[in-house]
Amino acid sequence: MATKLDKPLRREVAIDGAPYMLTISPEGLKLVPKGKRKGVELGWKALVSGEAALAQALNASLVR
């Protein structure tokens, strides 16, 4: 049986050699550069509904 997520879980990850903090909470995910406060947040509803993939595709099309 899986453990219910009832409080934030924080882990450090290295992305391209730079340290980031990943927080998994009942509300969603948050990824911030280590030592900073602002980062990328993604709610569970956005992830499940496909809004996250749509936003990423829109961002990619605007960068070109």
C-alpha positions as CSV (number, residue, x, y, z in Angstrom):
1,M,0.0,0.0,0.0
2,A,1.3,3.5,-0.9
3,T,1.8,6.2,1.8
4,K,-0.6,9.1,1.6
5,L,1.0,12.5,0.8
6,D,-0.3,14.7,3.6
7,K,2.7,17.1,4.1
8,P,5.4,18.5,1.8
9,L,8.3,16.2,0.8
10,R,11.5,18.0,-0.2
11,R,14.4,16.6,-2.2
12,E,17.5,18.1,-3.8
13,V,18.1,17.3,-7.4
14,A,21.0,18.3,-9.7
15,I,20.0,19.6,-13.2
16,D,22.9,20.3,-15.5
17,G,25.1,20.4,-12.4
18,A,23.1,23.1,-10.7
19,P,21.3,22.2,-7.4
20,Y,17.5,22.6,-7.2
21,M,14.9,21.9,-4.5
22,L,11.9,19.8,-5.5
23,T,8.9,20.0,-3.2
24,I,6.1,17.5,-3.7
25,S,3.0,18.5,-1.7
26,P,-0.7,17.7,-1.7
27,E,-1.3,20.8,-3.9
28,G,1.3,19.9,-6.6
29,L,5.0,20.2,-7.5
30,K,7.4,23.1,-7.0
31,L,11.0,23.3,-8.4
32,V,13.3,26.2,-7.4
33,P,17.0,26.8,-7.6
34,K,18.6,26.0,-4.3
35,G,18.7,29.1,-2.0
36,K,16.0,30.9,-3.9
37,R,12.2,31.4,-3.2
38,K,10.7,31.7,-6.6
39,G,10.5,28.9,-9.1
40,V,8.2,26.8,-11.2
41,E,4.9,25.5,-9.7
42,L,2.6,22.9,-11.2
43,G,-0.7,21.9,-9.7
44,W,-1.9,18.3,-9.8
45,K,-5.0,19.3,-11.8
46,A,-2.9,21.0,-14.5
47,L,-0.7,17.9,-14.8
48,V,-3.7,15.5,-15.0
49,S,-5.8,17.6,-17.4
50,G,-2.9,18.1,-19.8
51,E,-2.7,21.9,-19.3
52,A,1.0,21.5,-18.4
53,A,1.8,19.9,-21.8
54,L,-0.3,22.5,-23.6
55,A,1.6,25.3,-21.8
56,Q,4.9,23.8,-22.6
57,A,4.0,23.4,-26.3
58,L,2.8,27.1,-26.3
59,N,6.1,28.2,-24.7
60,A,8.1,26.2,-27.3
61,S,6.2,27.8,-30.2
62,L,6.7,31.3,-28.8
63,V,10.5,30.8,-28.4
64,R,11.1,30.0,-32.1
